[in-house]
């Protein structure tokens, strides 16, 4: 017997957090009875579990890396008719969903999977697999400004964890700078807000690494499957991560 949300996540319904929401919303039934208690357990081999009337089934686990273009949203649908990440997943028959998010104007490395346990491991604040971005900002921040980011900077939702920040390129006329920044959290639009806090707003943002997994030369709008070694290494990084400084931090959807 296992917790219902864990069974659902393992079956590729959604992340464990989203599965919990589906249970609380009364959209899940076990043997014909609606379940709304998160502690409910079931036997995936014996019980009939349905979500919105559709029975769940175990799918082959899929792990993808997409180079998300700018101007694409990480949602399953969009009422405004904008492009969504699934538009770029031709040939993927399994229902996959993003691990965290990249906002509409951010491009680069986005992980997608139907493995709810894997997604939970990489997105839960208990774990903090580092994520690295290439940020083009207005003007050239002074070294002391970058030191503020390295030490942690106060935002409206609290102090950030220390970041790793380095100059990548500087315009000779001081009109812009390109900076690499590695963060260990996943707050909403965090990188953009950090640079706003030092008065150097981001004009372009690209995620180039997730842990040791590099985007490298994957073309924009193209995806590839992760190798078994890459999957195992990400799991090991998450398991080896020390708890975040604030154990009461709320789980957030990365939307940097």
WOGI-V308270 format. One record per residue. N is the residue number from 1. RES is the residue in one letter. PHI is phi in degrees with one decimal (* if undefined). NEAR is the number of other ideal C-beta (glycine too) atoms within 8 Angstrom. Layout:
[[N RES PHI NEAR] [N RES PHI NEAR]]
This chain:
[[1 X * 4] [2 X -134.7 9] [3 X -60.8 9] [4 X -59.7 16] [5 X -65.9 11] [6 X -70.1 11] [7 X -61.0 13] [8 X -64.5 17] [9 X -64.3 17] [10 X -66.0 11] [11 X -83.5 13] [12 X 84.9 13] [13 X -65.3 11] [14 X -176.4 9] [15 X -65.6 12] [16 X -61.1 13] [17 X -61.3 9] [18 X -66.3 10] [19 X -63.1 15] [20 X -61.3 10] [21 X -63.9 8] [22 X -63.3 14] [23 X -65.4 16] [24 X -62.7 8] [25 X -80.8 6] [26 X 75.0 7] [27 X -96.8 7] [28 X -116.5 13] [29 X -125.6 10] [30 X -120.9 12] [31 X 53.7 6] [32 X 86.6 5] [33 X -109.2 6] [34 X -69.6 6] [35 X -115.7 10] [36 X -128.0 6] [37 X -97.3 6] [38 X -69.4 9] [39 X -84.9 5] [40 X -63.7 10] [41 X -112.8 7] [42 X -148.6 11] [43 X -108.9 7] [44 X -62.4 11] [45 X -86.5 3] [46 X -112.8 4] [47 X -87.2 8] [48 X -95.4 7] [49 X -111.0 15] [50 X -124.5 10] [51 X -123.7 11] [52 X 53.1 6] [53 X 86.5 5] [54 X -106.8 6] [55 X -67.5 6] [56 X -86.4 11] [57 X -146.4 5] [58 X -75.3 7] [59 X -103.7 10] [60 X -62.3 4] [61 X -73.1 9] [62 X -125.9 13] [63 X -132.0 13] [64 X -124.2 14] [65 X -121.0 15] [66 X -114.8 14] [67 X -87.9 15] [68 X -69.9 14] [69 X -75.6 10] [70 X -66.0 7] [71 X 83.7 7] [72 X -129.1 13] [73 X -104.2 9] [74 X -94.6 10] [75 X -130.7 7] [76 X -77.2 5] [77 X -157.6 5] [78 X -145.7 9] [79 X -63.9 4] [80 X -87.0 4] [81 X 78.2 4] [82 X -76.2 9] [83 X -67.4 8] [84 X -122.6 12] [85 X -61.5 14] [86 X -65.0 6] [87 X -62.8 7] [88 X -103.3 12] [89 X -111.7 12] [90 X -61.1 4] [91 X 94.0 4] [92 X -94.3 9] [93 X -85.9 3] [94 X -76.7 9] [95 X -85.1 6] [96 X -111.0 11] [97 X -142.4 12] [98 X -69.8 10] [99 X -91.9 12] [100 X 73.4 11] [101 X -142.9 9] [102 X -122.4 14] [103 X -70.3 9] [104 X -53.8 8] [105 X -94.8 6] [106 X -103.4 12] [107 X -117.8 11] [108 X 113.5 14] [109 X -69.1 14] [110 X -129.2 14] [111 X -93.3 14] [112 X -134.8 15] [113 X -160.4 13] [114 X -114.8 11] [115 X -95.5 12] [116 X -63.7 17] [117 X -66.2 10] [118 X -63.3 14] [119 X -62.0 14] [120 X -64.9 12] [121 X -62.2 11] [122 X -85.7 14] [123 X -106.7 13] [124 X -70.2 8] [125 X -64.2 11] [126 X -62.1 7] [127 X -104.5 10] [128 X -145.7 9] [129 X -65.4 12] [130 X -65.8 10] [131 X -127.4 14] [132 X -114.2 12] [133 X -125.8 15] [134 X -108.4 12] [135 X -112.5 14] [136 X -97.1 11] [137 X -123.9 14] [138 X -73.1 7] [139 X 70.5 10] [140 X -119.9 9] [141 X -62.3 12] [142 X -71.0 6] [143 X -55.5 6] [144 X -67.6 6] [145 X -66.8 11] [146 X -66.1 13] [147 X -62.9 8] [148 X -62.4 10] [149 X -70.2 15] [150 X -65.4 10] [151 X -87.6 7] [152 X 104.5 10] [153 X -127.9 11] [154 X -78.9 7] [155 X -113.8 12] [156 X -65.6 3] [157 X -105.8 4] [158 X 114.0 6] [159 X -73.0 7] [160 X -81.4 15] [161 X -72.3 11] [162 X -56.5 8] [163 X -111.9 13] [164 X -100.5 10] [165 X -133.2 10] [166 X -145.1 6] [167 X -67.8 8] [168 X -110.0 8] [169 X -158.6 6] [170 X -134.1 8] [171 X -68.9 9] [172 X -61.6 4] [173 X -93.4 4] [174 X 61.7 7] [175 X -83.9 6] [176 X -157.0 10] [177 X -141.8 14] [178 X -110.4 12] [179 X -132.5 14] [180 X -90.8 13] [181 X -138.0 13] [182 X -113.8 12] [183 X -117.3 15] [184 X -118.9 11] [185 X -127.0 10] [186 X -141.7 12] [187 X -73.2 12] [188 X -61.2 8] [189 X 50.3 9] [190 X -62.3 14] [191 X -61.4 13] [192 X -60.9 12] [193 X -70.4 11] [194 X -64.9 15] [195 X -73.3 14] [196 X -60.1 10] [197 X -66.1 10] [198 X -106.0 12] [199 X 64.9 7] [200 X -134.8 13] [201 X -61.7 9] [202 X -78.6 12] [203 X -105.7 7] [204 X -150.3 6] [205 X -139.1 15] [206 X -138.5 11] [207 X -81.8 16] [208 X -115.2 11] [209 X -155.9 13] [210 X -127.1 11] [211 X 64.2 10] [212 X -91.9 6] [213 X -81.1 11] [214 X -104.3 7] [215 X -68.2 11] [216 X 51.4 4] [217 X -100.5 3] [218 X -63.1 9] [219 X -70.5 6] [220 X -59.4 6] [221 X 82.9 8] [222 X -110.7 9] [223 X -119.0 12] [224 X -145.8 7] [225 X -81.1 8] [226 X -72.6 12] [227 X -80.9 6] [228 X -55.3 6] [229 X -64.5 6] [230 X -65.3 10] [231 X -63.1 11] [232 X -63.2 8] [233 X -66.6 11] [234 X -63.6 15] [235 X -63.0 10] [236 X -65.1 8] [237 X -62.5 11] [238 X -66.4 11] [239 X -65.1 8] [240 X -81.8 5] [241 X -67.2 10] [242 X -79.4 3] [243 X -57.3 6] [244 X -64.3 12] [245 X -60.4 4] [246 X -108.2 6] [247 X -67.2 6] [248 X -92.7 4] [249 X -59.9 8] [250 X -75.3 5] [251 X -67.7 7] [252 X -127.1 9] [253 X -88.2 8] [254 X -59.0 13] [255 X -145.9 9] [256 X -73.2 18]]
